[in-house]
Amino acid sequence: MRTELPQAIIVLTGDELLDGRTRDTNGAFLAARLAADGVQVARLTVVPDDMGLLVAALREALAFEPAVVIISGGLGTTHDDLTAAAIAAATGRRLEEHPEALAMVARRTRDLAERRHALFAEMFAVTRREALLPKGARPVPPAGVAPGIALRHEGTLVYALPGVPSELRAMWPWVRGELAAAGVLGDAVTRVVRIFGVGELQVGTVVDGVPRTLIDVAINVGGGEVAVRIRHACSGAAQAEADALVEALVAAVPVYSTDGRTVDEIVAEGLRARGATVAVAESCTGGLVGGRFTDLRGSSDYFLGGVIAYANEAKVALLGVDGDVLARHGAVSAEVAAAMAEGARAATGATFALSTTGVAGPDGGTPEKPVGLVYLGCAGPDGCRTVRERFPGDRASVREWAVTRALHLLRETLEAGEGPGETLAGADDGGAPSAEGGDA
């Protein structure tokens, strides 16, 4: 499978990617876009702002003779912006001021100077170097000031894009258009099956039990979910193998999406279809559930808002949680999760409301209520459902799992109609009174 698809190599450059200052998102973005278009990413390399190492990485990438090499970063005006010179050295070319690139840089610099109330001539004296391209290269229209670089070296298409994620993403459609015109984009099908409620081991066992020779399968795990990506060439035999694997997964594990849609998208579609709205009442997740809703464009159609009630006093004052309930059951309890959800629903007038309360850690756990214990509530027209979960990992992991579980709780409620009014078996057993520490 891998040898049938066009190959790509991604090179990311920047000291900040190697010393922990910046988390890479460009590599993931490029890899996902290429994979969706049937291009196999054979390698992703991260190199520092060092001319020798960058030239060596580019020469190694070109020696592999892939269909495309994409470089991210190093196109600015500072001492560590070395990409144009490194491409020139790796391909045996000299740098030249490109007239079209110069016009792009001048126009963008003039706009920038006006916004900053600065002198164009002074700024252009610095930014002009961004018009230096390897001989034979063409500029990629910039989203910032610096143009990208497009070059064909022997049989490989080479593109350099800025390291600023917003600029890279804005310039990607131009590059994709070039790849499509050059016939690089592969003729492949990608399908993603999403699973919630079991781990990689159970999913992997199912995948391993289905014979396959024509499909490429990858399993990704995160936030309590498992995603199985299936890629194959456009042929009837490969499609049959893919269908057999999907059918086996649906029969054996809790698949919630066979068409790649995320839980966020499914919930959004479900709310829109019902003309319903949702609000949140968050304690241990501190606004992350609301953030997931607002990450999607158009979420104002159904998301009304929410309350972050971290302290017990805020739960009482803002959500109307009964102080006696807090005293009897503690903040981390099914009773409080239900009261928080009902309080958010009453306060906002939403059709549904989600709540989270738990011990995210690393401190604050007790034998009765250990770190990782989270209660979640979903209030709706038919009552409130709560679930009790114990999530693994560190503070960030517990919070991530809790957010995902909250969205799935709403998905389950929507798929069941209006949602059951009972509390699930295994909810809070009472535990200790409200002496627990940590997050709630």
N, C-alpha and C positions, 0 to 999 in steps of 0.2 A: 504493500500500500504506500509506504513512504516514498519509494523510488518512483512511483507513478506520478507524483505531484511535483509541480515546480518548487524549487527550494529557495529559501530566503535566509539571510543572516542579519541579525540586528546588532548594532554596536552602540552602546550607550557610553557617553563620556562625561566625566565630572567627578572631582574629588569628593563633592558632597554626597555622591551616591555610595561611596566606599567608606566614609567615616561616620555614617549614621545621621548626618544632618538632614538629609532629604530621603524620603521613601520614594522609590521609583514607581511611577505610574505609566510612563511612556512605553516602556518595554511591554507591559501587559496590554496596553491599548493597541500597539502595533501588532503584537502577536495575535490578539483576538481578531483584529480586522483582517489580517492576512489569512488566518485559518478559516474565517467565514467565507473567504473568496477562493478557497481551495489551494492556498499556497502553504507548504509545509515549512515552518520555521525550524531550520536544522540546528541553529545555535544562537544564543543570546549572550553577548560578551559585554562586560562592564570594565572600562579602563579609566585610569586617572587622567588628570590634565597634565600629561607628560608626552611631549612630541615623539620621543623614541618609541614608547609603548603604544601610542595611538597609531603611528605608522606601521608598526609591526602587526598590530591587530587587524588593520585594514589590508595589509598584504596577505596575511593568513586567510582572511575572509575571501579575498579575490582569488586566491589560489584554489579554494574549494570549488570555484566556478559555479556559483549559484546563479539563479535567474535574477536575483535582486539583492543588493546590500543597502540597508537603511541605517543611517547614523543619526543619533539624536544628541544635540548639545554642542557647545563650542562655537557658536556662530556670532557672538557678540563683538564687543570692542575692547575687552579687557585683556590682560596679559595671558590669561589662561584659555582664551578662545582660539583654539588651534586647528579646528576641523578643516577649514579650507586649505591651509598649508599642508596638513597631513594627507588630505586626499591627493593634492598635487604631488607630494613626495612619493606616495604609495603607487601612483599611476605613472610616474615619470613625466610629469607636466610642469609647466611654470604657471605662476599666478599672473593673471591679467585683469585690468579694470574692465569690466563688462559694461557697455553703454546702457543696455536695458536695465541691468541691475543698479547702475549708478542713478538712473532716473527714478527707480523705485525707492532707493535709499533717500534721495533728495526729497521726494514727495512726502515720505513718511517722517523724515526729520523735520520738515517744515511744519507739519501738523503737530508734532510733538513739541516743537519750540513754541508754537502759539499757545498750546495748552499749558505749558509751564512758564509762559511769559519770559522766555529766554531768547537769546540772540541766535538766529538760524546759522549764521556764519561760524560762530564758535562751536555749535553742536555738530554741524556738518563736517568741520575739520576733523572731528573724532569719528563720526559714523561712516565717513567716506570709505574707510578700509573694508567695510562690509560689502562693497561692490567688487572686491577682488575675488575672482573665481578661477579655478583651474582651467587652463586653455581647453577650449572645446566644450565647456560646460554651459548650461543655461540656468537662469535664475528661476526659482520657484516663487511665485508671488507671495510677499510676506504678509503675516498677520500682525507683526510688530514692526520693527524697523529693518531687521536683517532679512534679506531674501534667503530662501533655501537654495540648494544646489542640486541640479539634475545633470547626470553625466552617464554616457555609455562607455564602458571600458571593456574592450573586446566583446565577450558575449554577456556581460553582466551590466544591468542597470544599477546605477549608484545614485542614491538620494540622501541629502543631508538636510535635516530639519532642526529647528530650535529645540532647546531643552525645556523651555517654558511650556508646560502641558497645554495650556489654553491655545498657544500659538501653534504647537504641533498639531493639535486636533483640528484647528481651523484650516490648516494647510493640507491635511491628509486627503480630502476629496480631490484636490488637483493631482496629487501623486497617484491616487487610485485610478483616476481617469487615464493617466499615462500608462499605467500597468495594464489596464483593460485594452487600450489601443494597441499596445505592444503584444497582446496575446499571452501575457504572463499569468493572468488569473486562471486558476485551474477549474476544470469541469468536475466539481465534486459536490457532494451533498453532506451537510452537517446537521445532525439532530441531537438535541439535548433532552435527556430524561431526568427529571428532578424527583428526589425522594426525601421524605421527612419521617423520622421516627425510628430508624435503624441506622447502624453504623457501616463503615466501609467494609468490615469483615463479612457481614451478611450479604451486602451488595456484590462484593468481589466473588463470593462463592457462587452466586447466580450467574455472573458474567463468565466465570471460568467453566461453568457447566454447559455453556452453549457453544457448539462447534462453529468456528469461523475461520475463514482464510482470506476473505475479500474486504473486510471492514477493519478500521482502526478504532480501538476503544480506549478511552482514557477516563479515569475516575478521579473526581475532585471532591474534597471534603472541607466544610467550613460552616461555622455557626449552627451546628446541629443538622445540617443538610448534606446530602450526597448528590452530586451531579455526575451523570454518565454521558460523556460526549461520544457520539458515534459518527465517524466520517468514512465516506466511501465514494468510489467513482460512480458515475451515472450509468449503471447497468442493472438489468433485471435480476441477475444472480446476486449482486451485492445488496440490492434492495431487499431481496428475500431474506438474506442473512440478518440484515438490520431489523426487519420486521419480527423475525423469530426472537431476537434478543429482547426487543421491547416487550413482546408478548410474555416472555419468561419473567421479566422484571415486574410487570404489572401483576402477574399471577403470584409472585413470591414475596414482594416487599411493598410497603406503602408508597406507591408512586402517586404524586399529586399533579404532575405535569409531564406530558409526553411530547409537547411541542416547543419546549424551551422557555415557556413563560415562567417568570419568577412568582413567588408568593405575593410580592408587592403588586405585580401586574394583575394577578388573578383577583386579589382583594379589591383593587381599584375597579376592575371590570364588574365585579359583583355588586359593589356599592352603586356604581353608575346605573347598572341594569335595574336596580330596585328603587332608584331615586333616593338612596339612603345616605346618611352622613355618619361621621365618626369623630369622637373626641378621645383624649387620653388623660389618664391620671397616673403620673409616674413618680416613683420614689427611687428605687435602686438604679433605674436606668437613666435617670436625670435628663430626660428629654430626647433620648435616642429613638424611642418609638415614634414620637412626633417627627423627628428628623427623617426617619425612613419614609413616612408618608409624604413629606414635602420634598423629598428627593425626586419624586416623579413629577414631570410636567403636567399641569392641569389638575393637580391635587386639590386646588381650591374648589373644585366641583363637589367634593365630598368630605374634605377634612376641615373641621371647624376650629380646632385649637385644643388647648389642654392646660393642665396644671402640673407643675413640678412641686410636689409636696414632700420634701425630704424629712422635715422634722414632724414630730407628732402634732405639735401646735398648728402647723400648716395644714395637716390632714383634717384637723377639727375645724379650723377657721375657714379654709378655702373649699373643702369638699364635704363638710358637714358630717365627718365621721364621729360617731358617738364616743365620747371620752371613756365611758364605761366599757365599751367594746374593746378599745385599746388597752384598758387596764386589765380586763379579763383574759384577752387572747394574745396581746402583744401586737406590735406593728406588723410583724412577719407572720401573717395568718390568713386563712381563707376568709374569715369574717371581715378583716380589714380590707383585703383585696376587693371583696364584693362591695363593701361600703364606699371605697374609693371610686370604683367604676360607676356605681349608681350616683354618687355625688357629682362626678364629671358629666354624666348624662343629664342630670337635672340642671346643672349650672349652664350648660351650653345648648340644651335642647336637641342634642344629637340623637340619631336613631340608635347608634351603638356607642359604647365607650369601653376602652381597654384600660386595665390598671396593672401595675407591677409593684411588688414590694418584696424585698428579700435581703439576704446577706451576701454582698458581692465580695467581701474580704478585702485584704488578706486577714484583717482582724475582725472581731465582733462575733465570731461564731461561738456557740455553746453546744454541749452534747445533744440537747433537744433540738436546737436550731443551728446546724452547722453551716460553715461557709459554703456557698453554692446553693443553699435552699432559697427558692423563689416561689412566691404565689402570684398567680396572674388571674385577672378577672375580665369577663366580657359581659357587659350589661346590655340588654336589648329589650324590645317590646314584650318578650315572653319571660323576662326574668334575667337572672345573672348566673352565669356558669363560672366556676373557678377551677383551676388546676394547680396542683402542687408538683414542683419539679426540683430535682437536685442536679445542678449543672457542674461539670468539671472545669478544671483549669484555674488560671489566675483571674484577677478582678476584671480585666478587659474581656476575657473569654466568657465569664459568667454573664456579664452585661450583654455581650453579643448574642449568646444563646437565648437570653431572656427576651430580647427584642424579636428574634426570629420566632420564638415560641408564641409570643403575643400575636404576631401577624397570622400564624397558623391557627391560633385559637379563633380569631375572627373569620378566617377562611372556613374553618370547620362549621362555625355558626351559620355563615351564609349558605354553605352547601347543604346544611340540614334544614333550611327554610328560614325561620326567624331565630332559631336557636333554642335548645332545651333550657328549661328553667332550673334543672337540678344541679347540685354540686357533684362533681365527679367523685367516685369512690377513691379513697386514699388522700383526701384533702386533709387540712390541718387537724391533728389529733388533740389540739389544745395547747400542748407544749407548755413552756414556762410563761408566767405573766410577763408584763412588759418590761423586763429587765435586760432584754437582749441589747447588745451594742451594735456597732458597725452600721451598715446601711439598712434602710428599711424602705 
